[in-house]
Amino acid sequence: MPEPSDLLRPLLVRAAERAAAFRETVGDRPVAPEVDVERFRRTFGGPLPDKGTDAESVIDELVEMVEPALVASAGPRYFGFVMGGALDSATAADMLTTGWEQVGFNGVTSPASALVEEIVGTWLKDALGLPARASFGIVTGAQGANTGALAAARHRVLKRAGWDVERDGLQGAPRIRIVAGEERHGTIDRSLRLLGFGTGALEPVPTGPNGAVDPNELVRALDAGAEEPTIVCVQAGNVNTGASDDLEVANEAAHRHGAWVHVDGAFGLWAAASPEFEHLVAGREGADSWAVDGHKWLQVPYDTGFVLCADPEAHSLAMSYTAAYLQDDRALRAPSDFVPESSRRSRGFASWAALRELGRAGLVELVERCCSLARRFEEQLAAVDGIMIANQVVLNQVLVGFGDDERTERVIANVQHDGTCWMGGTTWHGDRLMRISVSNWTTTEDDVDRSVEAIRRAMASA
Ligand SMILES: *Cc1c(COP(=O)(O)O)cnc(C)c1O
């Protein structure tokens, strides 16, 4: 058997070349693959092989197996869900992260990782206009960020009510009100389940036509709640419309009652980076915690999200643990004190690379370009007979109707089959609609125009 290093170098080069080749051609592939699931299982599945295989063949086999089944979501005409496409530097930094194999637990397991995460946190708060004193953690996405932030909220509101939730749990604890918009993201519900609140604890607040919480209803709900421990979940960037809740009203009404305000800003909080869109998230700095994704609009590879908290003590008391065997270097911030993981990937390197590549100017340009391309979709589609734009396009999300639910479904299916671009469907105010999200840094005006043409073709055969 050769020394591992003899084998690793050519293998990494080969892997990098395959990854690069994929990304170079990702814009030319049919956006969604047609996968013969049974054939895939028959060919590659079955029981674990008895005998091992040399590393080189393993990588060749892996590439052969998965490439035909890959989705071109990193490419310029994937408009489904809200997905970014990793920047070049962030992609390469992520490969380096794998090569370096640093444990991002604390300053002892990797000073480099701890220090770079520190820098990422500082830059992030600066870019988003959040308080410099806020604590932060790099987690797997906004789902993880919502969970971490709501754990910090749970700590603080119960502490104020004289209850130690880390020690005594929720059994027998004072009841906590969870006030959230009825258009909140589904991950909020999952976080509430994981944290032991249950979705039954939710008091949904009605939303207005574009999916933002009705501010009067929010104030009414908060004023009606006596002085029970309360957590308010608001949103920056509705996943259908892009609309943000009124954060100023939420902060004012919630803080009047000692409630905690959490902002789920998975993609919408990036509006803060742009002078043109910053007003959509005005008041964000006055909230108590924030969730924002790296792998959506910041164009960092999966899995990367950020949890930030104006109450570092609540954040770390909710998240950290101490064990006698841990040799902690207190000169350095321990990343794992702010996330639910112990041994963890050093996620900071790729985020650092994305922020460094873009700089402030690049961030502004990225956000504004995506929004302007969303408006281009809106303008071109609105001019087509039989198309209705169903939302007020305030950010990067566009909802499109094609007459009735059945026809809309047929158009969406035709577009997906055509392969030029990919848009998903959604249900909004009872109607089935096509949802377009412009969130990838490589998307151009030409990509929008080609996609509009594909939609017109899909309509003709629907
Ligand atoms: C995408 C999204 C989430 C979940 O983020 P993940 O990164 O998928 O965990 C939560 N909230 C909103 C508003 C989102 O758009």
The ligand as an SDF file (V2000), in Angstrom:
LIG
                    3D

 15 15  0  0  0  0  0  0  0  0999 V2000
  -34.6070   28.8960    3.6870 C   0  0  0  0  0  0  0  0  0  0  0  0
  -35.2620   29.4900    4.8700 C   0  0  0  0  0  0  0  0  0  0  0  0
  -35.1390   28.8950    6.1400 C   0  0  0  0  0  0  0  0  0  0  0  0
  -34.4170   27.5900    6.3380 C   0  0  0  0  0  0  0  0  0  0  0  0
  -33.0880   27.7370    5.9960 O   0  0  0  0  0  0  0  0  0  0  0  0
  -32.1340   26.4950    5.7960 P   0  0  0  0  0  0  0  0  0  0  0  0
  -30.8610   27.1280    5.4250 O   0  0  0  0  0  0  0  0  0  0  0  0
  -32.7560   25.6760    4.7090 O   0  0  0  0  0  0  0  0  0  0  0  0
  -32.0690   25.7650    7.0820 O   0  0  0  0  0  0  0  0  0  0  0  0
  -35.7240   29.5210    7.2090 C   0  0  0  0  0  0  0  0  0  0  0  0
  -36.3990   30.6660    7.0510 N   0  0  0  0  0  0  0  0  0  0  0  0
  -36.5590   31.2660    5.8590 C   0  0  0  0  0  0  0  0  0  0  0  0
  -37.3220   32.5450    5.7690 C   0  0  0  0  0  0  0  0  0  0  0  0
  -35.9790   30.6970    4.7200 C   0  0  0  0  0  0  0  0  0  0  0  0
  -36.1060   31.2890    3.5400 O   0  0  0  0  0  0  0  0  0  0  0  0
  1  2  1  0
  2  3  1  0
  2 14  2  0
  3  4  1  0
  3 10  2  0
  4  5  1  0
  5  6  1  0
  6  7  2  0
  6  8  1  0
  6  9  1  0
 10 11  1  0
 11 12  2  0
 12 13  1  0
 12 14  1  0
 14 15  1  0
M  END
$$$$
